[in-house]
């Protein structure tokens, strides 16, 4: 099993202290967390893309380019690239450039993105967002693979023998499809034989397990080998402590503040108590053995081979956040790496075969 640390770069007051860091400091924190993730042995670091409050992750290629310069081994992920909002030609240019700068360490997770403010900003409607996502991906995919592209597009000017530069480093880049609650992303992933990444953060396990089951069905419908399926899954929170009692005691103020925020802002409350959140959500909160057991329980339903955890402290003190990540890597990850297989492809740059002499 592989492990990613992911941030959406939320920028709002700390759930416990109420203090909001300056924007500059929040970005520095993201960079520090990426370096820490590589230091501790995580396999990937992901940066989201959002174009509305309370996020400041509107330019993931810029952030990931800086992280690429600070790291050497860890793979870099987008989480997610909101292709329904983007011109696929411009997106290709940005990510092809980033992939060169990162020496082929880039993976993309794409999705339509969420939020009415984002749609209004880019003049995307609920009715056309999925068609935009599919068209953008199809054009992006062809640009990465072909030197010249002709496409009769609906949502941007048509392309005729279009060239996009630079030509890519990885051939091709691996693209995962982010899925939360809708079958459209799942269908697109299965059609092209691409891996799926389940958001798995808001609800109990059932709706996510159903979408992954549907993905497997559609994968086989399109004639792909079931042995080639790769599924990733998110988690709703992380705090690993030596004992379950310590974990609950430390995380309770964070949970209570998040619950109050949900109620105050009118967000749906799915888990009413910390105990319910720990038991029924995907949050990895508890002793090392409790976290291992929960990942196993989800793996039985999902068959996932990649797991993401939160890169941000999210209400924990810096020292507690680091201690949690260290304990995760020293006592949780080694067991899960042994028990659960890796994805069915190399965790390395996707480079063309060398020419035969």
C-alpha positions in Angstrom: 0.0 0.0 0.0 1.1 3.5 -0.8 0.4 6.6 1.3 -0.2 10.2 0.3 -0.4 13.4 2.5 -2.9 15.8 0.9 -3.9 19.5 1.5 -6.7 21.5 0.1 -4.9 24.6 1.6 -7.9 25.6 3.7 -7.4 29.1 5.0 -9.6 29.9 7.9 -9.1 30.4 11.7 -7.6 27.5 13.6 -10.5 25.3 14.8 -9.2 25.4 18.4 -7.3 28.7 18.9 -9.4 30.8 16.5 -6.2 32.4 15.1 -5.9 32.7 11.3 -2.4 32.7 9.9 -1.5 35.3 7.3 -1.7 34.0 3.7 2.1 34.0 3.3 2.5 31.9 6.5 -0.1 29.4 5.4 1.7 28.8 2.1 5.0 28.3 4.0 3.2 25.8 6.2 2.2 23.8 3.1 5.8 23.8 1.8 7.1 22.7 5.2 4.5 19.9 5.4 5.6 18.6 1.9 9.2 18.5 3.0 8.2 16.7 6.2 6.1 14.2 4.3 9.1 13.3 2.2 11.4 13.1 5.3 9.0 10.7 7.0 8.7 8.4 4.0 5.3 9.2 2.5 4.9 8.1 -1.1 3.1 11.2 -2.4 2.1 14.7 -1.5 -1.1 16.3 -3.0 -2.3 19.8 -3.4 -6.0 20.5 -4.1 -7.5 23.1 -6.5 -10.4 25.3 -5.4 -11.5 28.7 -6.5 -13.6 29.9 -3.6 -13.5 30.5 0.2 -12.0 29.2 2.4 -9.4 27.8 0.1 -6.3 29.4 -1.3 -5.4 26.5 -3.6 -6.3 28.2 -6.9 -2.9 27.7 -8.4 -1.7 24.1 -7.6 0.8 24.1 -10.5 2.7 27.0 -8.9 2.6 25.4 -5.4 3.6 22.0 -6.7 6.5 23.5 -8.8 7.9 25.0 -5.6 7.5 21.7 -3.8 9.2 19.9 -6.7 12.3 22.2 -6.1 12.3 21.4 -2.4 12.0 17.6 -2.7 13.7 14.8 -4.6 11.8 11.5 -4.2 8.1 12.0 -3.3 5.5 11.9 -6.1 3.4 15.0 -6.5 -0.4 14.8 -6.9 -3.2 17.2 -7.7 -6.2 16.7 -5.5 -8.1 17.5 -7.7 -7.4 19.3 -10.9 -10.8 20.9 -11.7 -10.9 20.2 -15.4 -14.5 21.3 -15.8 -13.4 24.8 -15.1 -10.2 24.9 -17.1 -9.2 25.3 -20.7 -7.6 21.9 -21.4 -4.9 23.4 -23.6 -3.7 25.8 -20.9 -4.0 23.0 -18.3 -1.8 20.7 -20.5 0.8 23.5 -20.9 1.0 24.0 -17.1 1.2 20.4 -16.1 3.6 19.3 -18.9 5.9 22.1 -17.7 5.5 21.1 -14.0 6.2 17.4 -14.9 9.6 18.4 -16.5 10.5 20.5 -13.4 9.5 17.6 -11.2 11.6 15.0 -13.2 8.4 13.0 -14.0 7.1 12.8 -10.4 3.7 14.1 -11.3 0.4 12.2 -11.0 -2.9 14.0 -11.6 -6.2 13.4 -9.9 -8.9 15.2 -11.9 -12.5 16.0 -11.2 -15.2 18.5 -11.9 -14.8 20.3 -8.5 -17.4 21.5 -6.1 -19.0 24.8 -5.1 -21.4 27.2 -6.6 -19.0 30.1 -6.3 -16.4 28.3 -8.5 -19.0 27.6 -11.2 -20.2 31.2 -11.2 -16.6 32.5 -11.4 -16.0 30.4 -14.5 -19.5 30.5 -15.9 -20.1 26.8 -15.6 -23.6 25.5 -14.9 -24.7 22.4 -13.0 -26.2 21.1 -16.3 -23.0 21.3 -18.3 -20.3 20.7 -15.7 -20.0 17.0 -16.4 -19.8 17.4 -20.2 -17.2 20.1 -19.7 -15.1 17.7 -17.4 -15.3 14.9 -20.0 -14.5 17.1 -22.9 -11.6 18.8 -21.2 -10.1 15.5 -20.1 -10.4 14.0 -23.6 -8.6 16.9 -25.1 -6.0 17.0 -22.4 -5.4 13.3 -22.8 -4.9 13.6 -26.6 -2.6 16.6 -26.2 -0.4 14.6 -23.9 -0.2 11.7 -26.3 -0.3 13.3 -29.8 2.0 15.9 -31.5 -1.0 17.5 -33.3 -4.6 17.4 -32.2 -7.8 18.2 -34.1 -11.0 18.3 -32.0 -14.5 19.7 -32.6 -15.0 21.0 -29.1 -18.1 22.6 -27.6 -16.7 24.5 -24.6 -13.6 26.1 -26.1 -12.7 27.1 -29.7 -12.2 23.9 -31.9 -8.7 22.7 -32.5 -7.2 21.9 -35.9 -3.7 20.4 -36.1 -3.1 22.1 -32.8 0.4 21.8 -31.2 1.0 22.4 -27.5 4.4 22.9 -25.9 6.4 21.7 -24.2 6.1 18.1 -25.2 5.7 16.0 -22.1 8.3 14.3 -20.0 6.2 11.3 -18.8 4.6 9.5 -21.7 1.9 9.5 -20.6 1.2 11.1 -17.2 -0.9 8.9 -14.9 -4.4 10.4 -14.4 -6.6 9.3 -11.5 -10.3 10.3 -11.5 -11.6 11.8 -8.3 -15.0 10.5 -7.3 -17.2 11.7 -4.4 -20.9 10.8 -5.0 -21.5 10.8 -8.7 -21.2 8.1 -11.3 -20.0 10.4 -14.1 -16.4 10.4 -12.9 -16.5 6.7 -12.4 -17.8 6.1 -15.9 -15.0 8.3 -17.4 -12.3 6.5 -15.4 -13.5 3.0 -16.4 -13.9 4.0 -20.0 -10.3 5.0 -20.4 -8.9 2.3 -18.0 -7.7 5.0 -15.5 -7.3 4.6 -11.7 -10.0 5.9 -9.4 -9.6 8.0 -6.2 -12.6 7.9 -3.9 -13.0 11.1 -1.8 -14.3 9.1 1.1 -14.4 12.0 3.5 -18.0 13.2 4.1 -20.2 10.1 4.6 -20.1 6.6 6.0 -18.6 3.9 3.9 -21.7 2.7 2.0 -22.0 5.3 -0.9 -18.3 5.2 -1.6 -18.2 1.4 -1.6 -21.2 1.4 -4.0 -19.4 3.7 -6.5 -16.2 1.6 -6.3 -18.3 -1.5 -7.0 -19.9 0.2 -10.0 -16.4 1.3 -11.2 -15.3 -2.4 -11.2 -18.4 -3.4 -13.2 -17.8 -0.6 -15.8 -14.1 -1.5 -16.0 -14.9 -5.0 -17.0 -17.7 -3.8 -19.3 -15.1 -1.8 -21.3 -12.9 -4.9 -21.6 -10.1 -4.0 -19.2 -8.3 -6.6 -17.1 -9.5 -6.6 -13.5 -6.0 -7.2 -12.4 -5.1 -3.7 -13.6 -7.6 -1.8 -11.4 -6.2 0.7 -8.9 -8.3 2.5 -6.3 -7.2 5.2 -3.9 -9.3 6.4 -0.9 -9.3 9.5 1.3 -9.7 9.9 5.0 -11.7 12.4 7.0 -9.0 13.1 9.6 -5.8 11.8 11.2 -4.5 11.7 14.7 -2.5 8.7 15.9 -1.6 8.5 19.5 -0.1 5.8 21.7 -3.5 4.9 23.2 -7.1 5.4 22.1 -7.8 7.4 25.2 -5.1 9.9 24.4 -6.3 10.2 20.8 -9.9 11.0 21.8 -8.8 13.4 24.5 -6.5 15.4 22.2 -8.8 15.3 19.2 -12.0 16.2 21.0 -11.6 20.0 20.9 -10.9 19.8 17.2 -14.0 17.7 16.6 -16.3 19.9 18.7 -15.1 23.1 16.9 -15.6 21.5 13.5 -19.1 20.4 14.5 -20.0 23.9 15.7 -18.6 25.3 12.4 -20.8 22.9 10.4 -23.9 23.9 12.3 -23.1 27.6 12.2 -22.6 27.6 8.4 -25.5 25.4 7.6 -23.4 22.4 6.4 -25.0 19.0 6.9 -24.0 17.2 10.1 -23.4 13.6 9.4 -21.6 12.6 12.6 -23.1 14.1 15.8 -20.3 13.1 18.2 -16.6 12.5 18.2 -17.2 8.8 19.0 -19.6 8.5 16.1 -17.1 10.2 13.8 -14.3 7.9 14.9 -16.5 4.8 14.5 -18.4 5.5 11.3 -16.4 7.9 9.3 -13.1 7.3 7.4 -11.2 9.3 10.0 -8.0 7.6 11.3 -8.1 8.6 14.9 -6.9 6.3 17.7 -4.0 4.0 18.6 -1.8 2.5 15.9 -3.7 -0.8 16.0 -7.1 0.9 15.8 -5.9 2.8 12.7 -4.6 -0.4 11.1 -7.8 -2.2 11.8 -9.9 0.6 10.2 -7.8 0.8 7.0 -8.2 -3.0 6.8 -12.0 -2.7 7.2 -12.2 -0.2 4.4 -9.8 -2.2 2.2 -12.2 -5.2 2.5 -15.0 -3.0 1.0 -12.9 -0.9 -1.4 -9.9 -3.1 -2.4 -7.9 0.2 -2.4 -4.1 0.2 -2.5 -3.5 3.9 -2.0 -4.5 5.8 1.1 -4.4 9.5 1.7 -4.2 11.3 5.0 -4.4 15.0 5.9 -1.1 16.9 5.5 -2.4 19.8 7.7 -2.4 20.0 11.5 -6.1 21.1 11.2 -6.4 22.2 14.8 -3.7 20.1 16.3 -0.5 21.8 17.6 2.5 21.5 15.3 4.2 19.1 17.7 1.2 16.8 18.0 0.7 16.8 14.3 4.3 15.8 13.6 4.2 13.2 16.4 1.0 11.7 14.8 2.6 11.5 11.4 5.8 10.0 12.8 3.7 7.4 14.7 1.7 6.7 11.5 4.9 6.1 9.5 6.7 4.1 12.2 3.9 1.8 13.5 0.9 1.9 11.0 2.4 2.2 7.5 4.9 -0.7 7.8 2.1 -3.1 8.8 -0.3 -1.9 6.0 2.5 -2.0 3.4 3.1 -5.6 4.3 -0.6 -6.6 4.5 -2.0 -4.7 1.5 -0.5 -4.8 -2.0 0.8 -1.8 -4.0 -1.1 -0.5 -7.1 -0.5 -2.7 -10.2 2.0 -0.3 -11.8 5.4 1.1 -10.9 5.5 4.1 -8.5 8.0 5.9 -10.8 8.1 8.2 -13.8 6.2 6.8 -16.8 8.9 7.1 -19.5 9.0 5.7 -23.0 10.8 2.4 -23.7 14.4 3.0 -24.8 14.9 2.5 -28.5 16.2 -0.9 -29.6 19.6 -0.9 -31.2 
